Amino acid sequence: MAEGMNGRRRFSDKWGKHELDVLAVLSSAFPQWLTSRQIAQRVKAYADSYGELADQAAKAAFAKQFQRDRAKLAAMGIAIESRQPEYSSKSEGQDFASYRLQLGDEPRIRMQFDQEDLPVLAAANYLARSIAMSQEASQPARPVSRTTPRVPQVPIPGLGLDSIAPGLGTQHLPDSLVKVIDSRRFAATIDVDGEKLNVAYTDSDDLAMFVLEHPGATIVSPQEAVDAFRRRLHAATNFELADESIGDTAATVVTPAISRLQQAAEEAEGEGDGQPRPRKSSSAFQTGSEVDRRLRLMLFLSAHLGEEFSLAELAERFIGKASGPEELKKSINTIHQDINTLTTVSDDGEMAGSQFFDIDWTLLDEAGVVSATNSLGLERLAGISPQYLSMLTASLNYLAHSPLLPERSRQQAEALYQRLRKHVGPGETPWLSLTGYETEPPSFSLVQRAIKTDSLLDMEYTDGAGRIRRKVVAPAKIFVDEGLYYAAVWTDIGDAAEGTTAEKDAYPSADGKAGKTRPRLKQGTGRDRQWQVLRLSRVEHAELVTPKHKVEFPDVPVSELRRWSFDNGTPAVFITDATDLPYIKSLSGATVETCGQGQKVHLIVSSDSWFVAFCIAHARHITAVAPQTLRKMILARAQRELSLSAVVPEPQD
């Protein structure tokens, strides 16, 4: 304590204990509601500082301190709900609101996790805490600013989960994973072929790109995201035809960039330049304050009453693995101090509010082993709530089938997902995704099987205008580029499928009769186009076809296929009405020149469908595009999306 200027003792939170005091008082009183006055009287820190709240200054000081402590607990995963009694007199500056712990109606779920589960579980927990579940579809719409983040940028480990998986908060997360998750600060609900998908995205352009790259997808909520998407569609229908020539002004070339995930994939494939690349050590370390650590320790002991744990074991779980004997000794002393803090007796002999346990002191002093009993009911907070478990299960499912984690970690995520899904009711696991990092598409396994069995694929896919096309091809490779799955297919199959039903249906003769030999595909340059790189999520339907003979094609590395896609792409142009647009800087190999008050961007398009989606998604600053073939595809796609949506007046800015 410290003496104030007016003689009143001012509380000093030297050990960060009063948050624990508040938790102990509310837990021991649950399910009763406690008023502000009752809390002030029962929490020793408040009682010593503010007494009976006899004057307005004391009431104001208490209200400020209590709301600060309440916010700290909420940030750690412990919510305190409130209600306002009828007799509250706000006009007199009094706050007689009532409070209690928010535990929910269902009991928490406890599971056992092995040490090797923790890295993947920590990644799933980070994702689950980061993405916001969009509930606007089932609730009345609320006016929310479109610039208000719906996802916390610095998520905190789930405290309830950490109580049964100690050590979760000490795990290192891959820098690339953290960067991808943290950059997607908003969330929307997307309907994809009748299934609701919760999507975290960076901005409205990013969300529009996601929708356009997933045929059949529509935005359900929030309404501001729906309106922003329609504005882009309307703007795209007004694109003019751009002049494809390069002006006299100096042009700059955007240097090609390789993402960390792409670079790691190329290194794994052995397709680098032969020189070892330095790997940056992970800096995404989930740490917490002393109060956070003590809360996790407190909940862990509450969930394991009567069990015995050595101080060394607790130190490794809640502080981390020590690098040597001296560091281990310091960690053990820290945990011992935490135990003392959680079992403090005040100077006047009265128990402080944070005396949560009875400890077997003889066992602790002689053997360094902690065994706790009598947790004041705090075991109710230990474990995972059913709602959070469903979100955690969805996160594991996403990580198991997305390119954000290496293959071994994805296998661990799949195993954990299978364990957790048993505790979640049917239909209760939400589907979630991050823009730019899709999960394995439905066609993934079929294409993979065709590659392994040397089969052909009779496939239907969506082109840039949203129309269904059909081809018979020989799939060669599946690869991931910038978080998206692609298949490299060989189109020169000759007569390998000639005479089959698939070949006749896919390639009818000029007079409409089936059975004509498959034509060779031509590119705009007139050269034979034998390779095609196709995004797997755009494959609507595919069937295996047994070839008459094995199709021979060269074994080309993925890096060469990327280069081939660029070299054999379509020259395209778009003009903007503004300069220094951030997304232009990310266009590898683009040539940029000044054009009036905006910029003219020249680039080679290896995927027509990507260019269509890109221009519509960024239509608010694009005024013209070229060539005419791509412009017509953009107009057709925008008009098609508008026709599929509800007929409403054009949204106004």
Number of C-alpha atoms within 10 A of each C-alpha: 13 11 10 10 8 7 8 15 15 18 18 13 11 8 10 16 21 24 23 24 23 23 26 22 22 24 20 14 15 18 12 13 18 20 19 19 19 16 21 24 17 18 22 22 23 25 18 16 20 23 19 15 20 9 11 12 12 17 22 16 15 23 16 12 15 19 11 13 18 19 16 16 21 13 16 20 17 20 16 16 14 15 12 12 12 8 8 14 12 9 7 8 12 16 19 20 18 19 20 21 20 14 17 10 8 9 14 20 15 16 12 8 13 7 12 9 17 20 21 24 25 24 26 23 27 25 26 24 23 24 29 22 21 21 14 15 14 8 8 8 12 9 9 12 8 15 9 9 15 20 21 15 16 12 19 18 25 23 27 25 29 23 26 25 25 23 22 28 28 21 18 18 18 18 15 15 17 18 11 16 23 20 14 23 20 24 27 28 25 25 17 15 11 10 12 18 20 23 23 28 27 18 16 20 21 17 27 26 21 23 20 24 22 17 20 14 19 22 22 18 21 21 18 16 21 19 18 20 26 20 19 22 27 20 19 29 19 13 22 16 18 18 15 17 9 17 12 8 10 9 17 13 16 16 13 11 13 12 12 13 19 16 17 16 19 19 16 11 12 11 14 15 9 8 7 8 11 6 8 8 9 12 11 15 13 16 17 15 9 14 19 20 18 22 24 26 23 23 25 25 26 25 20 17 15 15 12 15 16 15 23 19 15 21 22 18 18 22 21 18 16 15 8 8 9 10 12 19 14 13 22 21 15 16 22 18 13 20 21 13 19 23 18 18 15 12 8 7 7 10 14 23 24 23 21 29 20 13 19 15 14 11 14 17 10 8 11 15 20 22 19 21 16 15 21 20 15 21 20 17 24 25 24 22 19 19 14 17 23 22 25 27 29 24 27 27 25 26 27 27 18 22 24 23 19 15 13 10 18 21 16 19 27 20 15 19 21 14 13 17 19 10 14 16 10 8 8 15 18 17 21 26 21 23 20 17 20 23 22 18 18 13 17 17 11 16 26 15 13 19 18 12 11 19 22 28 25 21 22 19 20 20 21 21 22 23 14 15 13 19 18 27 24 28 25 21 20 20 16 20 21 17 19 19 21 19 19 23 23 22 19 21 21 12 15 21 24 18 14 15 14 20 22 18 16 18 21 15 15 8 7 9 11 16 17 16 16 21 10 13 13 11 13 11 10 8 10 13 16 16 21 19 20 20 23 21 21 21 21 16 16 18 17 18 22 16 18 13 12 13 18 11 15 7 8 12 13 18 13 11 16 14 12 16 19 17 13 18 18 19 16 22 26 24 27 23 16 14 16 9 13 8 10 16 16 13 18 15 17 23 19 23 21 20 17 12 9 18 21 27 24 23 20 20 19 21 18 19 23 16 19 27 23 20 24 28 27 20 23 18 19 24 19 22 26 20 17 13 11 21 26 18 20 28 21 19 25 24 16 15 22 17 10 10 12 8 8 8 6 11 13 7 6
